[in-house]
Each structure stands twice: as C-alpha cells, then as structure tokens.
Amino acid sequence: MSKVVRLPEDVIEIALKYGKNLAEGIRTMDKLLEEYKELDKKLADVIETRIRDVIREELEMLRRF
C-alpha cells in the first residue's frame, strides 16, 4: 500500500542518507533504532548487574567488621 505525504526537504535529505529512496531509508532507520533499543537494554542489564555486585561486595566487607 502506498500513500502520498508531504515531507519537509530536510526530512527527505535525512532519509536519503540511510537508503537509496525514502522507503529504504526509513526502513533502515527503523532497523537501527530497534538494534539500539536491544543494545540499550543489554547495557542497562549489565550496569544493573555490576551495581548489584558492587553493593553485595560492600555489604560483605561491612559484615566482616
């Protein structure tokens, strides 16, 4: 299905940086955003795990005193 829409020139230029036409550029941007979201979630999980490890280590050290 196709639709006719009006886009500002700068938006067209941005989309064309990601693909040979608007559709390909938008699909590529969507794919990159999904990959970024997945990477961001993994990074957040790693940070949370590291924070928990540090807190656990600190609590163990305090228990020794």
mmJSON file of the N, C-alpha and C atoms, coordinates in Angstrom:
{"data_MODEL":{"atom_site":{
"group_PDB":["ATOM","ATOM","ATOM","ATOM","ATOM","ATOM","ATOM","ATOM","ATOM","ATOM","ATOM","ATOM","ATOM","ATOM","ATOM","ATOM","ATOM","ATOM","ATOM","ATOM","ATOM","ATOM","ATOM","ATOM","ATOM","ATOM","ATOM","ATOM","ATOM","ATOM","ATOM","ATOM","ATOM","ATOM","ATOM","ATOM","ATOM","ATOM","ATOM","ATOM","ATOM","ATOM","ATOM","ATOM","ATOM","ATOM","ATOM","ATOM","ATOM","ATOM","ATOM","ATOM","ATOM","ATOM","ATOM","ATOM","ATOM","ATOM","ATOM","ATOM","ATOM","ATOM","ATOM","ATOM","ATOM","ATOM","ATOM","ATOM","ATOM","ATOM","ATOM","ATOM","ATOM","ATOM","ATOM","ATOM","ATOM","ATOM","ATOM","ATOM","ATOM","ATOM","ATOM","ATOM","ATOM","ATOM","ATOM","ATOM","ATOM","ATOM","ATOM","ATOM","ATOM","ATOM","ATOM","ATOM","ATOM","ATOM","ATOM","ATOM","ATOM","ATOM","ATOM","ATOM","ATOM","ATOM","ATOM","ATOM","ATOM","ATOM","ATOM","ATOM","ATOM","ATOM","ATOM","ATOM","ATOM","ATOM","ATOM","ATOM","ATOM","ATOM","ATOM","ATOM","ATOM","ATOM","ATOM","ATOM","ATOM","ATOM","ATOM","ATOM","ATOM","ATOM","ATOM","ATOM","ATOM","ATOM","ATOM","ATOM","ATOM","ATOM","ATOM","ATOM","ATOM","ATOM","ATOM","ATOM","ATOM","ATOM","ATOM","ATOM","ATOM","ATOM","ATOM","ATOM","ATOM","ATOM","ATOM","ATOM","ATOM","ATOM","ATOM","ATOM","ATOM","ATOM","ATOM","ATOM","ATOM","ATOM","ATOM","ATOM","ATOM","ATOM","ATOM","ATOM","ATOM","ATOM","ATOM","ATOM","ATOM","ATOM","ATOM","ATOM","ATOM","ATOM","ATOM","ATOM","ATOM","ATOM","ATOM","ATOM","ATOM","ATOM","ATOM"],
"id":[1,2,3,4,5,6,7,8,9,10,11,12,13,14,15,16,17,18,19,20,21,22,23,24,25,26,27,28,29,30,31,32,33,34,35,36,37,38,39,40,41,42,43,44,45,46,47,48,49,50,51,52,53,54,55,56,57,58,59,60,61,62,63,64,65,66,67,68,69,70,71,72,73,74,75,76,77,78,79,80,81,82,83,84,85,86,87,88,89,90,91,92,93,94,95,96,97,98,99,100,101,102,103,104,105,106,107,108,109,110,111,112,113,114,115,116,117,118,119,120,121,122,123,124,125,126,127,128,129,130,131,132,133,134,135,136,137,138,139,140,141,142,143,144,145,146,147,148,149,150,151,152,153,154,155,156,157,158,159,160,161,162,163,164,165,166,167,168,169,170,171,172,173,174,175,176,177,178,179,180,181,182,183,184,185,186,187,188,189,190,191,192,193,194,195],
"type_symbol":["N","C","C","N","C","C","N","C","C","N","C","C","N","C","C","N","C","C","N","C","C","N","C","C","N","C","C","N","C","C","N","C","C","N","C","C","N","C","C","N","C","C","N","C","C","N","C","C","N","C","C","N","C","C","N","C","C","N","C","C","N","C","C","N","C","C","N","C","C","N","C","C","N","C","C","N","C","C","N","C","C","N","C","C","N","C","C","N","C","C","N","C","C","N","C","C","N","C","C","N","C","C","N","C","C","N","C","C","N","C","C","N","C","C","N","C","C","N","C","C","N","C","C","N","C","C","N","C","C","N","C","C","N","C","C","N","C","C","N","C","C","N","C","C","N","C","C","N","C","C","N","C","C","N","C","C","N","C","C","N","C","C","N","C","C","N","C","C","N","C","C","N","C","C","N","C","C","N","C","C","N","C","C","N","C","C","N","C","C","N","C","C","N","C","C"],
"label_atom_id":["N","CA","C","N","CA","C","N","CA","C","N","CA","C","N","CA","C","N","CA","C","N","CA","C","N","CA","C","N","CA","C","N","CA","C","N","CA","C","N","CA","C","N","CA","C","N","CA","C","N","CA","C","N","CA","C","N","CA","C","N","CA","C","N","CA","C","N","CA","C","N","CA","C","N","CA","C","N","CA","C","N","CA","C","N","CA","C","N","CA","C","N","CA","C","N","CA","C","N","CA","C","N","CA","C","N","CA","C","N","CA","C","N","CA","C","N","CA","C","N","CA","C","N","CA","C","N","CA","C","N","CA","C","N","CA","C","N","CA","C","N","CA","C","N","CA","C","N","CA","C","N","CA","C","N","CA","C","N","CA","C","N","CA","C","N","CA","C","N","CA","C","N","CA","C","N","CA","C","N","CA","C","N","CA","C","N","CA","C","N","CA","C","N","CA","C","N","CA","C","N","CA","C","N","CA","C","N","CA","C","N","CA","C","N","CA","C","N","CA","C","N","CA","C","N","CA","C"],
"label_alt_id":[null,null,null,null,null,null,null,null,null,null,null,null,null,null,null,null,null,null,null,null,null,null,null,null,null,null,null,null,null,null,null,null,null,null,null,null,null,null,null,null,null,null,null,null,null,null,null,null,null,null,null,null,null,null,null,null,null,null,null,null,null,null,null,null,null,null,null,null,null,null,null,null,null,null,null,null,null,null,null,null,null,null,null,null,null,null,null,null,null,null,null,null,null,null,null,null,null,null,null,null,null,null,null,null,null,null,null,null,null,null,null,null,null,null,null,null,null,null,null,null,null,null,null,null,null,null,null,null,null,null,null,null,null,null,null,null,null,null,null,null,null,null,null,null,null,null,null,null,null,null,null,null,null,null,null,null,null,null,null,null,null,null,null,null,null,null,null,null,null,null,null,null,null,null,null,null,null,null,null,null,null,null,null,null,null,null,null,null,null,null,null,null,null,null,null],
"label_comp_id":["MET","MET","MET","SER","SER","SER","LYS","LYS","LYS","VAL","VAL","VAL","VAL","VAL","VAL","ARG","ARG","ARG","LEU","LEU","LEU","PRO","PRO","PRO","GLU","GLU","GLU","ASP","ASP","ASP","VAL","VAL","VAL","ILE","ILE","ILE","GLU","GLU","GLU","ILE","ILE","ILE","ALA","ALA","ALA","LEU","LEU","LEU","LYS","LYS","LYS","TYR","TYR","TYR","GLY","GLY","GLY","LYS","LYS","LYS","ASN","ASN","ASN","LEU","LEU","LEU","ALA","ALA","ALA","GLU","GLU","GLU","GLY","GLY","GLY","ILE","ILE","ILE","ARG","ARG","ARG","THR","THR","THR","MET","MET","MET","ASP","ASP","ASP","LYS","LYS","LYS","LEU","LEU","LEU","LEU","LEU","LEU","GLU","GLU","GLU","GLU","GLU","GLU","TYR","TYR","TYR","LYS","LYS","LYS","GLU","GLU","GLU","LEU","LEU","LEU","ASP","ASP","ASP","LYS","LYS","LYS","LYS","LYS","LYS","LEU","LEU","LEU","ALA","ALA","ALA","ASP","ASP","ASP","VAL","VAL","VAL","ILE","ILE","ILE","GLU","GLU","GLU","THR","THR","THR","ARG","ARG","ARG","ILE","ILE","ILE","ARG","ARG","ARG","ASP","ASP","ASP","VAL","VAL","VAL","ILE","ILE","ILE","ARG","ARG","ARG","GLU","GLU","GLU","GLU","GLU","GLU","LEU","LEU","LEU","GLU","GLU","GLU","MET","MET","MET","LEU","LEU","LEU","ARG","ARG","ARG","ARG","ARG","ARG","PHE","PHE","PHE"],
"label_asym_id":["A","A","A","A","A","A","A","A","A","A","A","A","A","A","A","A","A","A","A","A","A","A","A","A","A","A","A","A","A","A","A","A","A","A","A","A","A","A","A","A","A","A","A","A","A","A","A","A","A","A","A","A","A","A","A","A","A","A","A","A","A","A","A","A","A","A","A","A","A","A","A","A","A","A","A","A","A","A","A","A","A","A","A","A","A","A","A","A","A","A","A","A","A","A","A","A","A","A","A","A","A","A","A","A","A","A","A","A","A","A","A","A","A","A","A","A","A","A","A","A","A","A","A","A","A","A","A","A","A","A","A","A","A","A","A","A","A","A","A","A","A","A","A","A","A","A","A","A","A","A","A","A","A","A","A","A","A","A","A","A","A","A","A","A","A","A","A","A","A","A","A","A","A","A","A","A","A","A","A","A","A","A","A","A","A","A","A","A","A","A","A","A","A","A","A"],
"label_entity_id":["1","1","1","1","1","1","1","1","1","1","1","1","1","1","1","1","1","1","1","1","1","1","1","1","1","1","1","1","1","1","1","1","1","1","1","1","1","1","1","1","1","1","1","1","1","1","1","1","1","1","1","1","1","1","1","1","1","1","1","1","1","1","1","1","1","1","1","1","1","1","1","1","1","1","1","1","1","1","1","1","1","1","1","1","1","1","1","1","1","1","1","1","1","1","1","1","1","1","1","1","1","1","1","1","1","1","1","1","1","1","1","1","1","1","1","1","1","1","1","1","1","1","1","1","1","1","1","1","1","1","1","1","1","1","1","1","1","1","1","1","1","1","1","1","1","1","1","1","1","1","1","1","1","1","1","1","1","1","1","1","1","1","1","1","1","1","1","1","1","1","1","1","1","1","1","1","1","1","1","1","1","1","1","1","1","1","1","1","1","1","1","1","1","1","1"],
"label_seq_id":[1,1,1,2,2,2,3,3,3,4,4,4,5,5,5,6,6,6,7,7,7,8,8,8,9,9,9,10,10,10,11,11,11,12,12,12,13,13,13,14,14,14,15,15,15,16,16,16,17,17,17,18,18,18,19,19,19,20,20,20,21,21,21,22,22,22,23,23,23,24,24,24,25,25,25,26,26,26,27,27,27,28,28,28,29,29,29,30,30,30,31,31,31,32,32,32,33,33,33,34,34,34,35,35,35,36,36,36,37,37,37,38,38,38,39,39,39,40,40,40,41,41,41,42,42,42,43,43,43,44,44,44,45,45,45,46,46,46,47,47,47,48,48,48,49,49,49,50,50,50,51,51,51,52,52,52,53,53,53,54,54,54,55,55,55,56,56,56,57,57,57,58,58,58,59,59,59,60,60,60,61,61,61,62,62,62,63,63,63,64,64,64,65,65,65],
"pdbx_PDB_ins_code":[null,null,null,null,null,null,null,null,null,null,null,null,null,null,null,null,null,null,null,null,null,null,null,null,null,null,null,null,null,null,null,null,null,null,null,null,null,null,null,null,null,null,null,null,null,null,null,null,null,null,null,null,null,null,null,null,null,null,null,null,null,null,null,null,null,null,null,null,null,null,null,null,null,null,null,null,null,null,null,null,null,null,null,null,null,null,null,null,null,null,null,null,null,null,null,null,null,null,null,null,null,null,null,null,null,null,null,null,null,null,null,null,null,null,null,null,null,null,null,null,null,null,null,null,null,null,null,null,null,null,null,null,null,null,null,null,null,null,null,null,null,null,null,null,null,null,null,null,null,null,null,null,null,null,null,null,null,null,null,null,null,null,null,null,null,null,null,null,null,null,null,null,null,null,null,null,null,null,null,null,null,null,null,null,null,null,null,null,null,null,null,null,null,null,null],
"Cartn_x":[0.841,0.0,0.892,0.521,1.276,0.396,1.053,0.353,1.188,0.496,1.179,1.193,2.391,2.531,3.464,3.32,4.218,5.286,6.524,7.64,8.517,9.019,9.958,11.233,11.878,13.091,14.163,14.338,15.392,15.116,13.846,13.484,13.811,13.538,13.857,15.36,16.135,17.597,18.104,17.527,17.943,17.646,16.447,16.068,16.948,17.307,18.133,19.574,19.987,21.313,21.361,20.198,20.117,19.695,19.302,18.876,18.792,18.638,18.616,17.298,16.257,14.983,14.376,13.28,12.679,12.279,11.641,11.174,12.349,13.386,14.553,15.231,15.322,15.921,15.154,13.842,13.006,13.113,13.099,13.243,14.595,15.64,16.97,17.022,16.449,16.421,15.649,14.533,13.743,14.563,15.261,16.101,17.192,17.835,18.887,18.338,17.153,16.529,16.219,15.722,15.437,16.721,17.793,19.076,19.589,19.406,19.841,19.059,17.747,16.923,17.388,17.687,18.154,19.504,20.403,21.717,21.583,20.702,20.487,19.964,19.056,18.519,19.619,20.449,21.548,22.519,22.815,23.723,23.133,21.851,21.192,21.265,21.092,21.19,22.598,23.603,24.994,25.278,24.828,25.044,24.344,23.11,22.375,23.091,23.562,24.286,25.548,26.277,27.519,27.237,26.201,25.836,25.478,24.698,24.33,25.568,26.511,27.749,28.546,28.665,29.421,28.752,27.441,26.721,26.901,26.786,26.961,28.362,29.384,30.762,30.939,30.359,30.47,29.778,28.616,27.908,28.697,29.315,30.141,31.33,31.932,33.059,32.602,31.427,30.911,30.579,30.127,29.784,31.025,32.168,33.414,33.864,33.414,33.843,32.998],
"Cartn_y":[-1.167,0.0,1.238,2.2,3.449,4.613,5.647,6.874,8.048,9.107,10.34,11.223,11.655,12.521,13.67,14.75,15.891,15.812,15.933,15.908,17.128,17.703,18.809,18.317,19.216,18.864,18.248,18.805,18.284,16.847,16.493,15.123,14.177,14.61,13.802,13.584,14.638,14.524,13.543,13.599,12.681,11.241,10.98,9.619,9.095,9.962,9.527,9.232,9.696,9.335,7.866,7.276,5.903,4.898,5.373,4.463,5.173,4.37,4.959,5.66,5.348,6.053,6.239,6.96,7.258,5.998,5.07,3.855,3.072,2.898,2.153,2.892,4.197,4.989,4.875,4.93,4.818,3.421,2.402,1.024,0.827,1.383,1.272,1.98,3.173,3.899,3.108,2.498,1.695,0.513,-0.153,-1.295,-0.85,0.266,0.776,1.137,1.724,2.063,0.815,-0.224,-1.479,-2.092,-2.072,-2.601,-1.786,-0.472,0.395,0.089,-0.103,-0.421,-1.723,-2.716,-4.005,-3.841,-3.103,-2.859,-2.068,-1.073,-0.248,-1.097,-2.037,-2.918,-3.809,-4.362,-5.213,-4.418,-3.203,-2.357,-2.042,-1.753,-1.479,-2.702,-3.894,-5.121,-5.309,-5.029,-5.147,-4.155,-2.93,-1.906,-2.305,-2.767,-3.181,-4.326,-5.306,-6.432,-5.962,-5.069,-4.563,-3.786,-2.97,-2.222,-3.181,-4.204,-5.192,-5.899,-6.244,-6.899,-6.01,-4.739,-3.801,-3.652,-3.516,-3.39,-4.652,-5.808,-7.076,-7.164,-6.792,-6.818,-5.872,-4.688,-3.72,-4.236,-4.839,-5.386,-6.521,-7.369,-8.45,-7.899,-6.834,-6.217,-5.629,-5.007,-4.425,-5.502,-6.641,-7.74,-8.286,-8.16,-8.676,-7.857,-6.625,-5.757,-5.968],
"Cartn_z":[0.0,0.0,0.0,-0.756,-0.839,-0.424,0.112,0.475,0.001,-0.309,-0.682,0.557,0.945,2.12,1.791,2.528,2.362,3.441,3.016,3.952,3.729,4.798,4.638,3.943,3.227,2.479,3.374,4.586,5.456,5.881,6.032,6.388,5.237,4.037,2.857,2.769,2.997,2.953,4.005,5.194,6.26,5.866,5.379,4.994,3.867,2.933,1.804,2.213,3.381,3.893,4.299,4.558,5.043,3.976,2.814,1.761,0.43,-0.628,-1.972,-2.285,-1.481,-1.617,-0.23,-0.145,1.159,1.916,1.231,1.896,2.48,1.695,2.175,3.33,3.218,4.286,5.59,5.513,6.715,7.308,6.471,6.969,7.652,7.067,7.655,9.0,9.082,10.352,11.408,11.023,11.952,12.462,11.561,11.945,12.919,12.632,13.512,14.889,14.922,16.207,17.023,16.375,17.079,17.627,16.829,17.291,18.472,18.41,19.502,20.776,20.651,21.816,22.463,21.634,22.144,22.843,22.227,22.813,24.106,24.11,25.293,26.451,26.153,27.187,27.736,26.861,27.315,28.18,27.764,28.532,29.903,29.96,31.237,32.144,31.581,32.37,32.927,32.111,32.555,33.68,33.52,34.549,35.848,35.746,36.94,37.647,36.89,37.475,38.177,37.548,38.145,39.426,39.429,40.634,41.762,41.436,42.456,43.005,42.127,42.566,43.506,43.163,43.999,45.362,45.385,46.656,47.488,46.855,47.558,48.164,47.39,47.88,49.062,48.968,50.063,51.322,51.174,52.332,52.972,52.165,52.7,53.472,52.97,53.669,55.002,55.033,56.267,57.299,56.853,57.768,58.465,57.835,58.413,59.616,59.704,60.814,62.004],
"occupancy":[1.0,1.0,1.0,1.0,1.0,1.0,1.0,1.0,1.0,1.0,1.0,1.0,1.0,1.0,1.0,1.0,1.0,1.0,1.0,1.0,1.0,1.0,1.0,1.0,1.0,1.0,1.0,1.0,1.0,1.0,1.0,1.0,1.0,1.0,1.0,1.0,1.0,1.0,1.0,1.0,1.0,1.0,1.0,1.0,1.0,1.0,1.0,1.0,1.0,1.0,1.0,1.0,1.0,1.0,1.0,1.0,1.0,1.0,1.0,1.0,1.0,1.0,1.0,1.0,1.0,1.0,1.0,1.0,1.0,1.0,1.0,1.0,1.0,1.0,1.0,1.0,1.0,1.0,1.0,1.0,1.0,1.0,1.0,1.0,1.0,1.0,1.0,1.0,1.0,1.0,1.0,1.0,1.0,1.0,1.0,1.0,1.0,1.0,1.0,1.0,1.0,1.0,1.0,1.0,1.0,1.0,1.0,1.0,1.0,1.0,1.0,1.0,1.0,1.0,1.0,1.0,1.0,1.0,1.0,1.0,1.0,1.0,1.0,1.0,1.0,1.0,1.0,1.0,1.0,1.0,1.0,1.0,1.0,1.0,1.0,1.0,1.0,1.0,1.0,1.0,1.0,1.0,1.0,1.0,1.0,1.0,1.0,1.0,1.0,1.0,1.0,1.0,1.0,1.0,1.0,1.0,1.0,1.0,1.0,1.0,1.0,1.0,1.0,1.0,1.0,1.0,1.0,1.0,1.0,1.0,1.0,1.0,1.0,1.0,1.0,1.0,1.0,1.0,1.0,1.0,1.0,1.0,1.0,1.0,1.0,1.0,1.0,1.0,1.0,1.0,1.0,1.0,1.0,1.0,1.0],
"B_iso_or_equiv":[0.0,0.0,0.0,0.0,0.0,0.0,0.0,0.0,0.0,0.0,0.0,0.0,0.0,0.0,0.0,0.0,0.0,0.0,0.0,0.0,0.0,0.0,0.0,0.0,0.0,0.0,0.0,0.0,0.0,0.0,0.0,0.0,0.0,0.0,0.0,0.0,0.0,0.0,0.0,0.0,0.0,0.0,0.0,0.0,0.0,0.0,0.0,0.0,0.0,0.0,0.0,0.0,0.0,0.0,0.0,0.0,0.0,0.0,0.0,0.0,0.0,0.0,0.0,0.0,0.0,0.0,0.0,0.0,0.0,0.0,0.0,0.0,0.0,0.0,0.0,0.0,0.0,0.0,0.0,0.0,0.0,0.0,0.0,0.0,0.0,0.0,0.0,0.0,0.0,0.0,0.0,0.0,0.0,0.0,0.0,0.0,0.0,0.0,0.0,0.0,0.0,0.0,0.0,0.0,0.0,0.0,0.0,0.0,0.0,0.0,0.0,0.0,0.0,0.0,0.0,0.0,0.0,0.0,0.0,0.0,0.0,0.0,0.0,0.0,0.0,0.0,0.0,0.0,0.0,0.0,0.0,0.0,0.0,0.0,0.0,0.0,0.0,0.0,0.0,0.0,0.0,0.0,0.0,0.0,0.0,0.0,0.0,0.0,0.0,0.0,0.0,0.0,0.0,0.0,0.0,0.0,0.0,0.0,0.0,0.0,0.0,0.0,0.0,0.0,0.0,0.0,0.0,0.0,0.0,0.0,0.0,0.0,0.0,0.0,0.0,0.0,0.0,0.0,0.0,0.0,0.0,0.0,0.0,0.0,0.0,0.0,0.0,0.0,0.0,0.0,0.0,0.0,0.0,0.0,0.0],
"pdbx_formal_charge":[null,null,null,null,null,null,null,null,null,null,null,null,null,null,null,null,null,null,null,null,null,null,null,null,null,null,null,null,null,null,null,null,null,null,null,null,null,null,null,null,null,null,null,null,null,null,null,null,null,null,null,null,null,null,null,null,null,null,null,null,null,null,null,null,null,null,null,null,null,null,null,null,null,null,null,null,null,null,null,null,null,null,null,null,null,null,null,null,null,null,null,null,null,null,null,null,null,null,null,null,null,null,null,null,null,null,null,null,null,null,null,null,null,null,null,null,null,null,null,null,null,null,null,null,null,null,null,null,null,null,null,null,null,null,null,null,null,null,null,null,null,null,null,null,null,null,null,null,null,null,null,null,null,null,null,null,null,null,null,null,null,null,null,null,null,null,null,null,null,null,null,null,null,null,null,null,null,null,null,null,null,null,null,null,null,null,null,null,null,null,null,null,null,null,null],
"auth_seq_id":[1,1,1,2,2,2,3,3,3,4,4,4,5,5,5,6,6,6,7,7,7,8,8,8,9,9,9,10,10,10,11,11,11,12,12,12,13,13,13,14,14,14,15,15,15,16,16,16,17,17,17,18,18,18,19,19,19,20,20,20,21,21,21,22,22,22,23,23,23,24,24,24,25,25,25,26,26,26,27,27,27,28,28,28,29,29,29,30,30,30,31,31,31,32,32,32,33,33,33,34,34,34,35,35,35,36,36,36,37,37,37,38,38,38,39,39,39,40,40,40,41,41,41,42,42,42,43,43,43,44,44,44,45,45,45,46,46,46,47,47,47,48,48,48,49,49,49,50,50,50,51,51,51,52,52,52,53,53,53,54,54,54,55,55,55,56,56,56,57,57,57,58,58,58,59,59,59,60,60,60,61,61,61,62,62,62,63,63,63,64,64,64,65,65,65],
"auth_comp_id":["MET","MET","MET","SER","SER","SER","LYS","LYS","LYS","VAL","VAL","VAL","VAL","VAL","VAL","ARG","ARG","ARG","LEU","LEU","LEU","PRO","PRO","PRO","GLU","GLU","GLU","ASP","ASP","ASP","VAL","VAL","VAL","ILE","ILE","ILE","GLU","GLU","GLU","ILE","ILE","ILE","ALA","ALA","ALA","LEU","LEU","LEU","LYS","LYS","LYS","TYR","TYR","TYR","GLY","GLY","GLY","LYS","LYS","LYS","ASN","ASN","ASN","LEU","LEU","LEU","ALA","ALA","ALA","GLU","GLU","GLU","GLY","GLY","GLY","ILE","ILE","ILE","ARG","ARG","ARG","THR","THR","THR","MET","MET","MET","ASP","ASP","ASP","LYS","LYS","LYS","LEU","LEU","LEU","LEU","LEU","LEU","GLU","GLU","GLU","GLU","GLU","GLU","TYR","TYR","TYR","LYS","LYS","LYS","GLU","GLU","GLU","LEU","LEU","LEU","ASP","ASP","ASP","LYS","LYS","LYS","LYS","LYS","LYS","LEU","LEU","LEU","ALA","ALA","ALA","ASP","ASP","ASP","VAL","VAL","VAL","ILE","ILE","ILE","GLU","GLU","GLU","THR","THR","THR","ARG","ARG","ARG","ILE","ILE","ILE","ARG","ARG","ARG","ASP","ASP","ASP","VAL","VAL","VAL","ILE","ILE","ILE","ARG","ARG","ARG","GLU","GLU","GLU","GLU","GLU","GLU","LEU","LEU","LEU","GLU","GLU","GLU","MET","MET","MET","LEU","LEU","LEU","ARG","ARG","ARG","ARG","ARG","ARG","PHE","PHE","PHE"],
"auth_asym_id":["A","A","A","A","A","A","A","A","A","A","A","A","A","A","A","A","A","A","A","A","A","A","A","A","A","A","A","A","A","A","A","A","A","A","A","A","A","A","A","A","A","A","A","A","A","A","A","A","A","A","A","A","A","A","A","A","A","A","A","A","A","A","A","A","A","A","A","A","A","A","A","A","A","A","A","A","A","A","A","A","A","A","A","A","A","A","A","A","A","A","A","A","A","A","A","A","A","A","A","A","A","A","A","A","A","A","A","A","A","A","A","A","A","A","A","A","A","A","A","A","A","A","A","A","A","A","A","A","A","A","A","A","A","A","A","A","A","A","A","A","A","A","A","A","A","A","A","A","A","A","A","A","A","A","A","A","A","A","A","A","A","A","A","A","A","A","A","A","A","A","A","A","A","A","A","A","A","A","A","A","A","A","A","A","A","A","A","A","A","A","A","A","A","A","A"],
"auth_atom_id":["N","CA","C","N","CA","C","N","CA","C","N","CA","C","N","CA","C","N","CA","C","N","CA","C","N","CA","C","N","CA","C","N","CA","C","N","CA","C","N","CA","C","N","CA","C","N","CA","C","N","CA","C","N","CA","C","N","CA","C","N","CA","C","N","CA","C","N","CA","C","N","CA","C","N","CA","C","N","CA","C","N","CA","C","N","CA","C","N","CA","C","N","CA","C","N","CA","C","N","CA","C","N","CA","C","N","CA","C","N","CA","C","N","CA","C","N","CA","C","N","CA","C","N","CA","C","N","CA","C","N","CA","C","N","CA","C","N","CA","C","N","CA","C","N","CA","C","N","CA","C","N","CA","C","N","CA","C","N","CA","C","N","CA","C","N","CA","C","N","CA","C","N","CA","C","N","CA","C","N","CA","C","N","CA","C","N","CA","C","N","CA","C","N","CA","C","N","CA","C","N","CA","C","N","CA","C","N","CA","C","N","CA","C","N","CA","C","N","CA","C","N","CA","C","N","CA","C"],
"pdbx_PDB_model_num":[1,1,1,1,1,1,1,1,1,1,1,1,1,1,1,1,1,1,1,1,1,1,1,1,1,1,1,1,1,1,1,1,1,1,1,1,1,1,1,1,1,1,1,1,1,1,1,1,1,1,1,1,1,1,1,1,1,1,1,1,1,1,1,1,1,1,1,1,1,1,1,1,1,1,1,1,1,1,1,1,1,1,1,1,1,1,1,1,1,1,1,1,1,1,1,1,1,1,1,1,1,1,1,1,1,1,1,1,1,1,1,1,1,1,1,1,1,1,1,1,1,1,1,1,1,1,1,1,1,1,1,1,1,1,1,1,1,1,1,1,1,1,1,1,1,1,1,1,1,1,1,1,1,1,1,1,1,1,1,1,1,1,1,1,1,1,1,1,1,1,1,1,1,1,1,1,1,1,1,1,1,1,1,1,1,1,1,1,1,1,1,1,1,1,1]
}}}
